[in-house]
């Protein structure tokens, strides 16, 4: 038995309720600290619940209920914080809770719905308020709608069509965050870079800058650049939603990088000089063979299969 005659299960469920309330932003910080400090068993149950939460990956919080609480050895140390959510309040207990709160781990957090796509997959999602999200290849997102509407993108790309509502619509990602009006938006993550495009409506960045329709914000190396979106960027943002890739004078090296986003087996240039070849045309994401045929007929660039890779090389004269 634990503190006050409570069983391990009761302590575990109590700690879980605090965990959910803290994530949802409904917990009273002082009340939580008072509960945690009442007994070392409370601190132990909470720290272990947070540890299990961090270790569950993409599994939901329900899996935490089945984990044992070791009552004989209360945990005195809290988990190191790797990131702080917007709802977090300073304090050691919150550092324990948010030990998995960096963008690499927030998909395991409760109170949210989740969606993901594999390589080459796209997915359309109807959000609780009637807004719409479309996920591009190899993407991970989550959302939570309450006093405000919140949408997180951990990786990949998503197009959002936001409906008018009294509640603010907040878009979160590691490189940048913004409050969106009703309208259409596209956010693409490339490593640590973020590219937010406003197709219609307005966006207010967390740094205070505002974007109007036709503008984009590029977040890179800790700085954000606001510019008018080039025509090819606007076209690309709508083309992928139709299952297409459009090349308007794009270098072959970049074009291959675009196609490779959708292919489990990657296209590889054997000759680096070929990467500067400028391309035009429109291709289906699910039809790389037509793209390869166009390279062969239009630029004398042949290909061969090697394992799971497609190697590109210049045809020899007369071949």
N, C-alpha and C positions, 0 to 999 in steps of 0.2 A: 504494500500500500504506500501511497505517496503522502504528501503534506495534507493534513486535515482529513485523513482517511480516504482521500480520493484514489481511485484506481489509476493505473497507467493509461487505460483507455480514456478515462474522464479528463486527465491532464492533457493527453494528446489531442482530444477534440477541442478543449478549451484553447490550447495553443494554436490550433488550426483556425479557429474562429477569429482570433486576433490577427493571424497572418492574412486572412482574407479581408478583414476590415481595414487593415493597414494598406493593403494594395488598392482597395477600392476608395481609399481616402475618407472613410466614414468613422475611423477610430478616433477616440479622444487620446491624444498623446500622453497627457498626464495620467489618465486612468490606466493606460497600458503600462507606463513605467511603474506605477504603483503596484499593479498586478504582478509584473515581472520581479519586482524587488521584494514582494511579500515572502517568497520562499525560494531557496536554491532549486527546488524541484520545478518551479515555474520557469526559471531561467533555463534550466536544463531542457525541459520539454520544448520551449520555444526555439532554442538554439538548434536542437536536433531536428525539429520540424523544418527550420530554414535550411539546414544541411541536406535533408532529404529532398526538399523542394529543388535545391540547386542540382542535385544529382539525377533528377528524373528526366532531364532532357526535355523532350516535347510532350511528355505525358502530363495529364491533368493532375490537379492537386488531390484528387480522390485517392491516388496511389499512396499518398502520405499517411492516410489513416491506418494503413496496415503495418506501419513501421513501429518497432518496439521503442519504448522509452526506457532508458537505463536509469532507474531511480537511485541506484547505489552510488553513482559517481556523477553528481551534477556538473555540468559544463560551466566553467568559470569564464573561459575566453569566448569571445564572440567571433563570428566569421569575418574575415577581412572584406571590406567593401570594395567592389570593383567598378561601381557606378552608382549614381544616385538618381532616383526618379524624381519627376517634378513634384510628386506628392510627399516625398520623404521629408521628415523633420529631423534636424540634427540630433544625434545621440547614439550611444553605443548599441542600443537594441535595434535601432533602425539600420545601423551598419550591418548587424547580423542578418536582418531580414533581407537587405539589399545586396548581400554578398554575391548573389547571382544576377543583380539587376543591371549589369552592363548589357549593351545591345546584343552581345553574343548569346545572352541567356534569357532575355525577357520573354521568349515564347513559352517558357514553362510557368509563367506567372498566372495565378488564378484571376477570375473576374473578367477574362477576355475570351473572345472567340478567335479561332486561328484558321489559317488557310495557307497552303503552299502548292507549288507546282514543281514538277520534275523538269529535267532538260528536254526541251522541245514541246513542253505542254503549256497550254494556256487555259485560263479558268475565269469564268464570269461569276460575280458574287452580288447578290442583292442584300444591301445592308439594312439594319433594322428600321431606319427612318425613310427607306425608299431610295436612298442614294445608291449608286452603283460603283462597283470596283471591278476592274479587269486586270488579272495578273498575267504578266508575260512569263517567259521561260525561266525556270530555276529561281523562283521568287518565294519569299516568306513574309507574311503579314499577320497582324492581329488587330482587333478593334474592341472597343468598349464604349457603349452609349449609355449615358446617364444624365447628370446635370450638364455635361457637355459631351459632344461626340468626339471620340479620339480614335485615330487610325495610325498604326505603326507599320513602317516598312523596314525590315531587317536586311533584306538583300533582294536584288533583282529590280523589277520595274512594275509599276502599277499605274493605270489610268483611272482617275476618279471623276465621276459625275455627281456633284454635290447638290442636293435639293435644299431649298430654303427652309430654315427652321429657326426657332428662337434660341436654341442651344448652339453654341459656337462649335465649329468643326475644326479640330486640331489635328494637324498632320505632323508625325514625328519620324525622324530618322537620325542616324548617327551624325551625318554631315550637317544637316539643317532641319529646322522645324518651322512651321508656319500655321497661321490661322487662315482658313479658306472661306471665301464667300460661296454662295451658290455659283455653279459654273463647272467648267471642265479643266482638268489638270493632269499633268503627267510627271511622275517622279521616277527617275532612273538612278540607281546606285552603280558606280563603277569602282570597286575597291573602296577606298576611303573618300572618293569623290561623290558628290550628289548634284543632279541636274533637275531642277524644278521648272517646268514649263507651264505657263498659264495660257490656255487656249481660249477660255472665256471666263469672265468673272474677275476677281481680285484675290491676291494673297498678301498677307502681312507677315513678314518674317519675324522670328523671335528677336532679331536685332533691331527691329523697328522699321526697316525698309519695306516699301510697298511695291508690288508688281501688278501691272495692268495686263489686260489681254494682249498677247503677242510678245510678252517679255519672258525672260527666263533668268533664274538665279543659278550660278555655278559655284558650288562650295568645294574648295580645294585647299589643302594645307592650312586650314584654319582661317581662310579668308573667303569672302563671298563677293562674287562679281555679278552685277545686274546688267543685262544687255537686252537689246531687241533680238528676238529669236530669228536666226537665219531661216530662209525658206525650206532648206533641206531638213532642219530640225523639226519644223512644224509638220512637214510631210512625213517624216519618219515616225513621229508620235502617233499619227493616225494610221499609217500603213501597217504597223505591226498588229494593230487591233483587227485588221482585215486579213491577217495571215500573210503579209507581204513584206519584202525588203525592197527599198527603192535606192538605187545608186545613181546619184547625179554628179558625175565627175569624181566619185570617191576613189581614192587609191586602193589598189587591190589588197594591200596589206590590211587596211581598215575594213574593207568589204569582207575579207575572210574572217576577221574577228567578229563581225556582225553575224555572219552565217554560223560560226562555231558556237555561238550562244545557244543555238537550237539543235546542235548535232552531238550525239554521244561520242561518235568517232570524229576526230577533228581533221580539218584541212590544214596542211602544212606546206609552206613554201620551201622548196629545195634551193632555190636561187633567190637570195634576198633582193636582188635588183628588180625582180618581177613585182615586188611590192609597190613600186611607184607607178605601175600601169594604171591609167585612169579608166574607170568603168562608168557605163550608163545602163539604164534599163531597170525593169521591175521583175522580181522573182518571187515565187511562192516559198515560204519558209519550209514547207514540207516537201519541196521538190529540188533538192540540191543537184540532182542529175542534170536538170535543165541549165543550171548555173554553170556546171562543169562543161557541158556541151557548148555553151556560149563562149567560154574561155578558149576552148579548142578551136572553134570555127572563126572567132573574131580576132584572137590574139596569138594563135599558134601555141597555146599553153596546154600541154597534155597533163594527164594525171594517171597515177597507178595506185593500187591498194597495197598497203604494207601494214599488216596487222590490223589494228583498229584505226589507222590513220590513212588519209588520202593525200598523197604527195603530188605537188604541182611542180612541173619543170617545163622548160622551153623545148619545143619540138626541134629536132635536128632538121636542117634543110633536106628536102626530098623524102623525109620520113612519112 
